[in-house]
Amino acid sequence: MLTRNFNPSLAKPSPSQTSLYLPYRDGELHLRQLLPAIVDFSKPPILMLHGAMSNGRVFYSQSGRGLGCFLANAGFVVYVLDTAGRGLSLPKISRDFTLGQGEVIREQLPLVQQYVLAIHKQVCEEQGKSSPSQVHWCAHSWGGVLMASALARYPELQQSVRSLLTFGSKRTIRVKSFKKWLMVDVFWNRLAPGLAVGQGYLAADKLRVGMDNESRASLNQSIDWVRGEWRDHDDGFDYAKAANMAKWPSAWFIAGQNDTVLGHPEDVADMINECGFSQVKYTLLSKENGFKHDYGHADMLTHLDAMNDHFPLIRDWYLGFELAVLKD
């Protein structure tokens, strides 16, 4: 494992940031660790996962902005994953990159989960404290689908994940509109695969349609899933069947009123029903519900007002788990 320290100086307060690199296949996965001023490794940490055409920077910035930094400043140890090929993970997605979303579900999330728990166990043993046995999971957009898939597939993750919090996460897109037809039916389902064939991958950053690039495998697999199928493309595992039998952790699905395509509130609600969560809450970020804005797909995490609007509610939700432990 390699570490590279980063000391932000543009904004105060800002958490300590360290880049951790986990060996993975022929490269390495990047994991950004965000630490509060007073660190308690005995409490369950938070693991964050980005969505499609994105990377971990949707949750943090060098200047201390983002949900990850906000929660670290509130006292939580936070880890933000760049899946293989994205963000600071290496090698970058290229013509020869063959990994898809299946490897995130079956390999990368279980690997990072074990690694994070191992970090906390080692530190707690040195300090003579009890180490946490669970991690809070948090995801944006398609990352929520990948996390839910890993949970549905692996009972051991169901035991070691304390909660699942998602922003604009949907498994299918059923809403109908001209914007949806243009963005999903035309671009994502038809144009994007053609561009990926020519380039070898979808160069989303150069096309200015996303923060990061998408592999051909992930692109094609996500298209099938959005249309309705929830089955592993590599080994045929039936995630829909497994979801019905899963022992889900406590969950919170957040949607934005102005998220009209990529995380439409109706599609977010469909995912909740499909998974069959027993302990779940749903929040719509809208002016009508008392929030400052009708938030969209990205700005529910990146808007400047989010830090003083719904981020404190998220902080309090996580603190509630700690209070529950104290009561027990």
N, C-alpha and C positions, 0 to 999 in steps of 0.2 A: 504494500500500500504506500502511495506517495501522498504527501500533503504539501500544499502551497498556501501560505498565509496571505491574507489581504486585509489591510487596515484602512477602512473607509474614512475619509476626512471631509467630505463635502456636506455632511448633515450630522447633526447631533440631536438626540442621542442616536447611536447606530450600533447594532450588535457586532460582535467580533465575527469575522467571516473567514472560513478556511475551506479550501478545495481539497477534497479527498478523492483519490483515484483507485478504483478497484480493478484488478486484472479481470478481464472478461474476454474469452475466446482469444482472438489475436490482437486485442486492443485493451481499452480501459473505459470504465464507466465513471463519469464525473458526478460527485455528490457534494453539494455545497452545504457545509455545516454552519449554522447560525447560532451563536451562543449569547445568552444574556450576560449582564454584568456580574450577577451572582448566579452561578451554575449549580443546579441540583440534578445530577445524573440518575438519581434514584426514582425520579418521576418519569412516566411514559413520555417519550419524545414524539414529535410529529414528523411524518414523512409526506412530502408533497410531490405530485406528479402532474406534468403538463399534458396538453392535448396534442392533436394532430397538427402538423405544420407549425410546431411551436417548440419551446424548450423551457428549462427551469426559470429563465429570467422573467417569466410572467408572474413569479412569486417574490422576487427580490431584485434589488438593484445595489450597485456599489455605493450609492449615496444613502442607503438605508430605507428606501421606499419599498412598498409591497407588503402583502399579507405575511410572508415569512419573516420579514424584519420586524413588523409590528408585533407578532406573537413572540418573537425572541426578546424584544424589548419588554414584553409583559412577563418574562420569566421562563419561557418554554425553550427547550432545546429543539431546533428545527433542522431537518435535512431536506434538501431539494434535489431530486434526481433529474439528470439529463439522460434519457434513454439512449441506447446505442446509436451512434452516428450523429447525434444532435447536441447542440450547445457546445460544451467543452469535452464531451466524450469523444474518444478516438477509436478507430479512424472515422473520419467524416463520411456521410453518405455520398456515394459516388456511383458510377456506372456498374462497378463490380460488387456493390453492396447488396447482399441477398436477404438480410434479416427482415422479418416482418413483425406484426403485432403479437404473433404467437410466442416469439422469444421473450418479449416483454412480460407476458403473462406467466409462462412456464419457467423462465430462467432468471430474468433480471429482477423482478419484484421479490421472488423468494430469496435470491442472493442478497439483495440489499437489506431485506428484512432481517436476515440472520446477522448480517454485518453490523447493522445499527444496534441490535440487541447485544452483540458481542462487545461493542465499544462501551456500552453502559455497564455491562457486567464487569469488565476489566477495571473500569474506574471505581465502581462501587466496591469491588473486592479490595482495592487499594485503600479505600476510605473506610472500610469496615461497615458498609451500608448494604441493605438489601437492594438488589438490582431489579429493574422493571421487567416484566415478562410480556408486556404488550406495547404496541406502538399505535398511535393515532394515524390514520390515513386520510389524506386530503388531496383532492384532484380537481383539475379544471377540464371541462369539456370531455373529449374522448378519453382522457386519462381516467375519468370516473368509470367508463365502460371497462377499461383494461383492469383497473383495480377490482371492480365488482366481479369480473371474470376470474381473476386469480383467487378471490375469496370463495367464489362458488365452486371452484375446482379443488381447492386444497383445504381439507378440514383443519390441518395444523395452522393455517393462516387464520381461519375463523376463530381459533383459540388465542392467537397472538396479536390480533388486531383489535384494539379497544373501541374504535369508532371509525365511521366513514363519512366524510364531509365532501360534498361535490358542488361545483359551480357550473351551471349550464350543461350538465351531463345528460345525454339522451342516448338510448341504444338504437332507436329507429327515428326516422324523420317522416312523419305522416301528415304534417300540416301542409296545406295547399295554398300557394300564393304565387304571383308572378316572380317575386324575389326568390322564393324557394326554387321555382323552376329554373331560373337563370343560374343561381349559385350551385345548386345540387344536381339537378337533372342534366343541365347543359355542361357546366364547367367541371364539377367533380366526377360525375358519372361518365361523361363522354370526352370532353376536351382534355382533362388532366391525364387519363390513361394514355392518350395518344402522345401528349407531350413527354410523358415518362418513357414511352418506348423509344422516342427519338433521342432523349438525353440520357436515358438509363435510370432516371429518377425524376421526381417532380421538383424542379428548382423553384420552390415557393418563395424564397427570399428574393431572388432576382426578378420574379414576376410580381413581387410586392403583394402577394396574397397571403403571406404568413411570415412568422418570425424565423422559421427554419424549414429545411427541406424534408421531403417525404420519400421513402423508398417505394419502389414499384410494388413490392410485396405488401407493405402496409396499406398503400393506396387501394390496391385491388381487394384486399381482405376487408377493409373498412366499408367499401362500396357494397359488398355482399351483405355485411351485417346491418348496415343502415336500411337496406331493402327488406330485411326481415330475418335472414338466417343468423342464428347464434350458435355456430358450431365451429370447432377448431379446423382450420384449413389443412393442417399438417397431419393430425392423427384422428380427426373426426370426433373429438370429444364434444358431447352435447352439453353446452353451458346452460341452456334453458332448462333442461331436466335437472341438472345439478342445482340450479338456483332455487328450484322448488323444494329441495331437500336441505338447503344450507341453513346453518345456524348463524344468522347474520348478526353483526355487532350493531350497536346503536348507530343510527344514520341520520343525516340532515342533508336534504337536497335543496339547494338555493337556485332560483331562476330569476331572470331579469325581464321586466315588463317589455322592454324594448329589444329583447333578444328574439327576433321574429323568425329566424331560420335555424341557426346552428345549435340553439338550445331553447327552442320554443317552450314556453311553460307547459303546454299540453303534452309535448313529447317528453319533457322531464317527468311529468306525472305518469306517463305511460311506463317509463322505466321503473319507477317506484312500484307500480302494480305488477309488472312482469317479474321483478325480483322477489316480491313477496316479503318485504321487510316487516318484522313484527314490532320493532321500536323505531319509528321514523317520524321526522318532522319535515315540513315543507314550507318554504318562505319565498314569497314573490317580492322582489325588490321593485317597488313602485311608489310613486307619490301618493297614490290612493291609500297605500298601506302605511304611510307616515315616513317614508324615506325621502331623501332630498331630490332624488332623480328617478326616472324610469330607466334603470340601468340596462346596458346591452351586454353582448356576449363577452367582450374583453374588458370593458370599463368597469364591470362589477368588481374586478380585481385591480385595475390600473387607475381608476378615476381618483383625482386628488381628494375628493370629498369622502371616499370610501373609508379612509382612516378614522374619520369622525362620525361616520354614519353607521354602517353595518359591521365594520371590523370589531368594534367593542362588543357587539353581541356575540360574535364568534369567540372572542377571548373569554367572555363570561361562560359560554357553553363549555369550553374546555376546562375552565376552572371548576365548573360544576362536577366534573368527574373526580377531581381531587377532593372536593367537599364530600362527595358520596363515599370515598374511601375512608375519610376521617370519621364519618358517622358510623361506618361499619366497624 
